[in-house]
Amino acid sequence: MKYINRSIEDMVRQGEKTFKCVLVTGARQTGKSTLLKKLFPNKKYVAIDDPFIEEQAKQNANMFMMLNPPPAIYDEIQRVPELFRYIKIKCDENDKKGLFCLSGSQPFELMRNASESLAGRVDIIELAGLSLREINGDSFNEPFVPDMKYLEKRNKTVKPVNNIWEIIHRGSYPELQDKSVEWSAYYSSYVKTYLERDVRQLSAVQNLDDFRRFMVAAAARTGQMVNYASIADEIGKDLNTIKNWTSILEASGIVYLLEPFSNSLLKRVIKTPKLYFRDTGLVSYLTRWLTPETLAMGAMNGHIFETFVISEILKSYSNKGIDYKYCVSYYRGKDKKIIKEGGEEREIESEIDLIIEENGILYPIEIKQNSQVPVDAAKAFTVLDKVEDKKRGMGAVVCLCPQPGLLRDNVLQLPVWYI
């Protein structure tokens, strides 16, 4: 299969020149191994998920390091976390940069191990699935911000998409860009491998069939506020089990929990995070939307479209090496008041799908899977004017409109391929 250039390549090259170790994390099958082998063909490649090599590394780490000295690529390093200690020793023995390129498919666990063992020696980089930009061969690599400066830059390289639902349904894993790969068989194998390897390693799940049913229940709720009790009732498990299993999905890069916007001046804010799957193809497979056409017309099309847009925005940040966890949130609450006839005030619940915070400016974003959106689609944005220590910047409604435009004062209407 033809190699697809990744937006994060420059970050990885720079990290290899600057640090003694580079750790590329991300969910299974996002292309970590392919990326490292492509960028550093002269480094020895060691696949630790090979049972023989894994056993050797566990039983005699010293011998393993002697047989596989730096410069080297250690793939699936999470399978033998004990190696971090020995990698630290090798780094301290040598002043050279780029000694080790590491990869692994359990982002949270890997970052914790690397931060504890290799502090100051490692550059940690997150590789997501393919972005729409990468699939389209678009070299634009700026984080998404809905303002005129971004729009002016984006106009130079943007490529319209004929059928976005084909891309949403196909998913973002590199192997699936080969059209000869059968979609259903790929995801069936993906789920089986994920359950038998990552889930078993991260937690002592006794019944993988129960966890599979949990994944389906979670997928059916992508783009919605997390309701642990509802999932627990559906699959017959207790609340703590569901919370632990959600943490497993998050730790292995399958889902992202978007935290609510928090500010003391907004009194009526809902404080429950929203759950988003990172790959819309996996969501479609788990919830049995088997073709792009049925997905586009189905009951979940709005939530899955929102999941796709959120994922693309997060990729625009991670591919630039920016930690987005502290600059994105959503809002839902009753801080907006309307005045009824007779002067009576009534609080109404309103929602902002995504808020990007940058340099003290809050950029509100609404996501609609329509080609035409009403002017009042952004009416909740004014809630942010109550936040005295922040400024509300330009907002945007991301949708399926054919061209960008100004929906109302200070609010853009943007096609999804402008992310």
C-alpha positions as CSV (number, residue, x, y, z in Angstrom):
1,M,0.0,0.0,0.0
2,K,1.2,3.5,-0.8
3,Y,2.6,5.4,2.2
4,I,0.5,8.4,3.1
5,N,2.5,11.4,4.3
6,R,1.7,12.3,7.9
7,S,1.3,15.9,9.2
8,I,3.3,15.0,12.3
9,E,6.5,13.9,10.5
10,D,8.4,17.2,11.1
11,M,7.6,17.0,14.8
12,V,9.0,13.4,15.0
13,R,12.1,14.4,13.1
14,Q,12.7,17.4,15.3
15,G,12.1,15.3,18.5
16,E,14.7,12.7,17.3
17,K,17.3,15.5,16.8
18,T,16.5,17.2,20.2
19,F,15.9,14.3,22.6
20,K,17.5,11.0,23.4
21,C,14.2,9.3,23.0
22,V,11.0,9.8,20.9
23,L,7.9,8.1,22.1
24,V,5.0,7.9,19.5
25,T,1.8,7.0,21.1
26,G,-1.7,6.5,19.8
27,A,-4.5,3.9,19.4
28,R,-3.8,0.5,17.7
29,Q,-3.3,0.7,13.9
30,T,-2.9,4.5,13.5
31,G,0.4,3.9,11.7
32,K,3.0,4.4,14.4
33,S,5.3,1.6,13.2
34,T,5.1,2.5,9.6
35,L,5.8,6.2,10.4
36,L,9.0,5.4,12.4
37,K,10.3,2.9,9.9
38,K,9.7,5.3,7.0
39,L,11.4,8.2,8.8
40,F,14.4,6.3,10.3
41,P,15.2,3.4,7.9
42,N,18.7,3.1,9.3
43,K,17.7,2.3,12.9
44,K,17.2,-1.3,13.9
45,Y,13.6,-2.2,14.1
46,V,12.5,-4.4,17.0
47,A,8.9,-5.7,17.2
48,I,8.3,-6.3,20.9
49,D,4.9,-7.8,20.2
50,D,6.6,-10.8,18.8
51,P,6.1,-13.4,21.5
52,F,9.7,-14.6,21.5
53,I,11.1,-11.1,21.7
54,E,8.6,-10.1,24.4
55,E,9.5,-13.0,26.5
56,Q,13.2,-12.3,26.1
57,A,12.8,-8.7,27.1
58,K,10.8,-9.7,30.2
59,Q,13.1,-12.5,31.3
60,N,16.5,-10.9,30.7
61,A,16.3,-7.1,29.9
62,N,20.0,-6.7,30.0
63,M,20.6,-9.4,27.3
64,F,17.7,-7.8,25.3
65,M,19.5,-4.4,25.4
66,M,22.8,-6.0,24.4
67,L,21.2,-7.7,21.4
68,N,19.3,-4.6,20.4
69,P,21.5,-1.6,21.1
70,P,20.7,2.0,20.1
71,P,20.0,3.5,17.7
72,A,16.9,1.4,17.6
73,I,13.1,1.4,17.2
74,Y,11.3,-0.5,19.9
75,D,7.7,-1.1,18.7
76,E,4.9,-1.8,21.1
77,I,7.0,-0.9,24.1
78,Q,3.9,-1.0,26.4
79,R,4.2,-4.8,26.4
80,V,7.3,-4.7,28.5
81,P,7.1,-1.5,30.7
82,E,10.1,-2.8,32.6
83,L,12.3,-1.7,29.7
84,F,11.9,2.0,30.5
85,R,14.3,1.6,33.4
86,Y,17.0,0.1,31.1
87,I,16.4,2.6,28.4
88,K,17.0,5.4,31.0
89,I,20.3,3.8,31.9
90,K,21.4,3.6,28.2
91,C,20.4,7.3,27.7
92,D,22.5,8.3,30.7
93,E,25.5,6.5,29.4
94,N,25.4,8.3,26.1
95,D,25.3,12.0,25.1
96,K,23.9,11.3,21.6
97,K,20.4,12.3,20.5
98,G,17.9,10.0,18.9
99,L,19.1,6.8,20.6
100,F,15.6,5.3,20.9
101,C,12.4,5.7,18.9
102,L,9.6,4.0,20.9
103,S,6.0,3.3,19.9
104,G,3.0,1.9,21.7
105,S,-0.8,1.8,21.6
106,Q,-1.8,2.6,25.2
107,P,-1.3,6.4,25.3
108,F,-2.1,7.1,29.0
109,E,-0.1,4.3,30.4
110,L,2.8,5.0,28.1
111,M,2.9,8.7,29.0
112,R,2.8,7.9,32.7
113,N,5.7,5.3,32.4
114,A,7.7,7.6,30.2
115,S,7.2,10.7,32.3
116,E,8.3,8.8,35.4
117,S,11.3,7.0,34.0
118,L,12.5,9.2,31.1
119,A,11.8,12.7,32.3
120,G,13.9,15.2,30.4
121,R,15.1,12.5,28.0
122,V,11.9,11.8,25.9
123,D,9.7,13.7,23.5
124,I,6.1,12.3,23.7
125,I,4.1,12.6,20.4
126,E,0.6,11.5,19.8
127,L,-0.3,10.0,16.4
128,A,-4.0,10.0,15.7
129,G,-5.7,8.3,12.8
130,L,-5.5,9.9,9.4
131,S,-7.0,13.4,9.2
132,L,-9.2,14.6,6.4
133,R,-6.2,16.8,5.3
134,E,-3.9,13.7,5.1
135,I,-6.4,11.6,3.2
136,N,-6.8,14.5,0.7
137,G,-3.1,15.0,0.4
138,D,-3.4,18.5,1.8
139,S,-0.2,19.9,3.3
140,F,-1.9,22.5,5.4
141,N,-0.8,22.0,9.0
142,E,-2.2,24.8,11.2
143,P,-4.5,24.1,14.2
144,F,-8.1,25.0,13.6
145,V,-9.2,28.4,14.9
146,P,-12.4,29.9,13.5
147,D,-11.2,33.4,12.6
148,M,-10.5,35.3,9.4
149,K,-6.7,34.8,9.6
150,Y,-7.1,31.1,9.7
151,L,-9.7,31.2,6.9
152,E,-7.4,33.2,4.7
153,K,-4.6,30.7,5.1
154,R,-6.9,27.7,4.7
155,N,-8.4,29.0,1.4
156,K,-5.0,28.5,-0.3
157,T,-4.9,24.6,-0.1
158,V,-8.4,23.5,0.9
159,K,-9.9,20.6,-1.2
160,P,-13.7,20.2,-1.3
161,V,-15.0,16.7,-0.6
162,N,-17.7,15.1,-2.9
163,N,-19.1,12.6,-0.4
164,I,-18.0,13.2,3.2
165,W,-20.1,10.3,4.4
166,E,-17.9,7.8,2.6
167,I,-14.9,9.1,4.5
168,I,-16.8,9.2,7.8
169,H,-18.0,5.6,7.3
170,R,-14.7,4.3,6.0
171,G,-12.8,5.5,9.1
172,S,-9.3,7.0,9.7
173,Y,-7.1,3.9,9.9
174,P,-4.3,4.0,7.2
175,E,-4.9,0.4,6.1
176,L,-8.5,1.1,5.2
177,Q,-7.4,3.7,2.6
178,D,-6.6,0.7,0.5
179,K,-10.1,0.1,-1.1
180,S,-9.4,-3.6,-1.5
181,V,-9.4,-4.0,2.3
182,E,-12.9,-5.2,3.3
183,W,-14.4,-2.8,5.8
184,S,-16.4,-5.2,8.0
185,A,-13.6,-7.8,8.1
186,Y,-11.1,-5.2,9.1
187,Y,-13.1,-3.8,12.0
188,S,-14.1,-7.3,13.1
189,S,-10.4,-8.2,13.4
190,Y,-9.6,-4.8,15.0
191,V,-12.1,-5.3,17.8
192,K,-11.0,-8.9,18.4
193,T,-7.3,-7.9,18.6
194,Y,-8.1,-4.9,20.8
195,L,-10.1,-7.0,23.2
196,E,-7.7,-9.9,23.4
197,R,-4.5,-7.8,23.7
198,D,-5.0,-4.3,24.9
199,V,-8.1,-4.9,27.1
200,R,-6.6,-7.9,28.8
201,Q,-3.3,-6.1,29.4
202,L,-4.9,-3.0,30.8
203,S,-7.4,-4.7,33.1
204,A,-8.5,-8.0,34.5
205,V,-11.7,-8.2,32.4
206,Q,-13.1,-11.7,33.0
207,N,-15.6,-11.8,30.2
208,L,-14.6,-10.2,26.9
209,D,-18.1,-10.7,25.5
210,D,-19.4,-8.4,28.2
211,F,-16.8,-5.8,27.3
212,R,-17.7,-6.1,23.7
213,R,-21.3,-5.4,24.6
214,F,-20.1,-2.4,26.6
215,M,-18.2,-1.1,23.6
216,V,-21.4,-1.3,21.5
217,A,-23.4,0.6,24.2
218,A,-20.7,3.3,24.4
219,A,-20.6,3.7,20.6
220,A,-24.3,4.2,20.5
221,R,-23.8,7.2,22.8
222,T,-20.9,8.9,21.0
223,G,-21.4,12.7,20.9
224,Q,-23.5,12.6,24.1
225,M,-22.9,13.3,27.7
226,V,-21.7,10.2,29.5
227,N,-24.4,8.4,31.4
228,Y,-22.7,5.5,33.2
229,A,-26.0,4.4,34.9
230,S,-27.8,4.1,31.5
231,I,-25.0,1.9,30.1
232,A,-24.8,-0.1,33.4
233,D,-28.6,-0.9,33.1
234,E,-28.3,-1.8,29.5
235,I,-25.6,-4.4,29.8
236,G,-26.3,-5.5,33.4
237,K,-23.1,-4.3,35.1
238,D,-22.5,-2.2,38.2
239,L,-21.6,1.5,37.9
240,N,-18.0,1.2,39.0
241,T,-17.3,-1.5,36.4
242,I,-18.7,0.8,33.6
243,K,-16.5,3.7,34.9
244,N,-13.5,1.5,34.9
245,W,-14.2,0.1,31.4
246,T,-14.7,3.7,30.1
247,S,-11.3,4.5,31.5
248,I,-9.9,1.5,29.5
249,L,-11.4,2.9,26.3
250,E,-9.8,6.3,27.1
251,A,-6.4,4.9,28.1
252,S,-6.1,2.9,24.9
253,G,-7.0,5.8,22.6
254,I,-10.5,4.5,21.6
255,V,-12.5,7.4,23.1
256,Y,-12.0,10.9,24.2
257,L,-13.9,12.5,27.1
258,L,-14.5,16.2,26.4
259,E,-14.8,18.1,29.7
260,P,-17.4,20.8,30.3
261,F,-16.3,24.5,30.3
262,S,-15.8,25.6,33.9
263,N,-16.1,29.2,35.1
264,S,-17.3,30.6,38.4
265,L,-19.5,33.2,36.6
266,L,-21.5,30.5,34.9
267,K,-23.7,29.2,37.7
268,R,-25.9,26.7,35.9
269,V,-23.3,24.6,34.1
270,I,-23.7,20.8,33.6
271,K,-20.5,19.2,34.8
272,T,-20.7,15.8,33.0
273,P,-18.2,15.1,30.2
274,K,-19.2,14.2,26.7
275,L,-17.9,10.9,25.1
276,Y,-16.5,10.8,21.6
277,F,-15.1,7.8,19.8
278,R,-11.9,8.8,18.0
279,D,-12.7,6.8,14.8
280,T,-16.1,7.1,13.1
281,G,-15.6,3.9,11.1
282,L,-15.3,2.0,14.4
283,V,-18.5,3.6,15.7
284,S,-20.3,2.8,12.5
285,Y,-19.2,-0.8,12.7
286,L,-20.2,-1.3,16.3
287,T,-23.6,0.3,15.8
288,R,-24.2,-1.6,12.6
289,W,-24.4,1.2,10.1
290,L,-23.0,-0.9,7.3
291,T,-22.9,1.5,4.4
292,P,-22.2,5.2,4.0
293,E,-25.8,5.6,2.6
294,T,-27.5,4.1,5.6
295,L,-25.3,6.1,8.0
296,A,-26.0,9.4,6.2
297,M,-29.7,8.8,6.5
298,G,-29.7,7.0,9.9
299,A,-30.8,8.1,13.3
300,M,-27.2,8.6,14.5
301,N,-26.0,10.7,11.6
302,G,-26.0,13.9,13.7
303,H,-24.0,12.4,16.6
304,I,-21.5,10.7,14.3
305,F,-21.0,13.8,12.2
306,E,-20.3,15.7,15.4
307,T,-17.9,13.0,16.5
308,F,-16.1,13.3,13.1
309,V,-15.8,17.1,13.4
310,I,-14.5,17.0,17.0
311,S,-11.9,14.3,16.1
312,E,-10.7,16.4,13.1
313,I,-10.3,19.5,15.2
314,L,-8.3,17.6,17.9
315,K,-6.1,16.1,15.1
316,S,-5.3,19.6,13.8
317,Y,-3.8,20.3,17.3
318,S,-2.1,17.0,18.0
319,N,-0.5,17.0,14.5
320,K,1.1,20.3,15.3
321,G,2.4,19.0,18.7
322,I,-0.1,21.0,20.7
323,D,-1.6,19.5,23.9
324,Y,-5.3,20.2,23.3
325,K,-6.6,18.7,26.6
326,Y,-6.5,22.1,28.3
327,C,-7.8,24.3,25.5
328,V,-11.0,22.5,24.4
329,S,-14.3,22.1,26.3
330,Y,-18.1,22.2,25.7
331,Y,-20.8,24.2,27.4
332,R,-24.3,23.1,28.5
333,G,-26.3,24.9,31.1
334,K,-29.1,27.4,31.9
335,D,-27.1,30.6,32.1
336,K,-29.0,32.2,29.2
337,K,-32.2,34.1,30.0
338,I,-35.0,35.1,27.8
339,I,-37.6,37.8,28.5
340,K,-41.2,36.7,27.9
341,E,-44.2,39.0,27.3
342,G,-44.9,41.0,30.4
343,G,-41.2,41.3,31.3
344,E,-40.9,37.9,33.0
345,E,-37.4,36.3,32.8
346,R,-37.0,32.6,32.1
347,E,-33.7,30.6,32.1
348,I,-33.4,28.3,29.2
349,E,-30.9,25.4,28.6
350,S,-28.4,26.1,25.8
351,E,-25.4,24.3,24.5
352,I,-22.1,25.1,22.7
353,D,-20.7,22.0,21.0
354,L,-17.0,23.0,21.4
355,I,-15.1,25.9,22.9
356,I,-11.5,26.5,21.9
357,E,-9.5,28.7,24.2
358,E,-6.4,30.4,23.0
359,N,-4.6,33.4,24.5
360,G,-7.6,34.3,26.7
361,I,-10.0,34.2,23.8
362,L,-12.9,31.8,23.7
363,Y,-13.9,30.6,20.2
364,P,-17.4,28.9,20.2
365,I,-18.3,26.3,17.6
366,E,-21.6,24.7,16.7
367,I,-21.7,21.5,14.6
368,K,-24.6,20.8,12.2
369,Q,-24.8,18.0,9.7
370,N,-27.1,20.1,7.4
371,S,-26.1,21.9,4.2
372,Q,-28.1,25.0,5.3
373,V,-28.2,26.2,8.9
374,P,-30.5,28.8,10.5
375,V,-29.1,32.1,11.7
376,D,-30.0,31.3,15.3
377,A,-27.8,28.2,15.3
378,A,-25.2,30.2,17.1
379,K,-27.5,31.9,19.6
380,A,-25.9,30.2,22.6
381,F,-22.6,31.8,21.9
382,T,-23.5,35.0,23.8
383,V,-23.4,33.0,27.1
384,L,-19.6,33.4,27.0
385,D,-19.9,37.2,27.3
386,K,-20.6,36.6,31.0
387,V,-17.0,35.3,31.4
388,E,-15.3,38.6,32.5
389,D,-11.7,37.5,32.4
390,K,-12.0,36.1,28.9
391,K,-12.9,37.6,25.5
392,R,-15.4,35.9,23.1
393,G,-13.7,35.6,19.7
394,M,-15.2,34.8,16.4
395,G,-17.4,31.7,16.4
396,A,-18.3,29.2,13.7
397,V,-21.0,26.7,12.6
398,V,-19.3,23.8,11.0
399,C,-21.6,22.1,8.6
400,L,-22.0,20.7,5.1
401,C,-22.5,24.0,3.3
402,P,-20.6,24.2,0.0
403,Q,-18.7,27.5,0.7
404,P,-17.6,29.4,3.7
405,G,-19.5,32.6,4.6
406,L,-20.6,34.9,7.4
407,L,-23.7,33.5,9.1
408,R,-24.2,36.5,11.3
409,D,-22.0,39.1,13.0
410,N,-18.8,37.5,14.3
411,V,-20.0,33.9,13.3
412,L,-18.6,32.0,10.3
413,Q,-20.4,29.3,8.4
414,L,-17.7,26.7,7.4
415,P,-17.8,23.5,5.4
416,V,-16.3,20.6,7.3
417,W,-13.4,20.3,5.0
418,Y,-12.2,23.7,6.2
419,I,-11.0,22.2,9.4
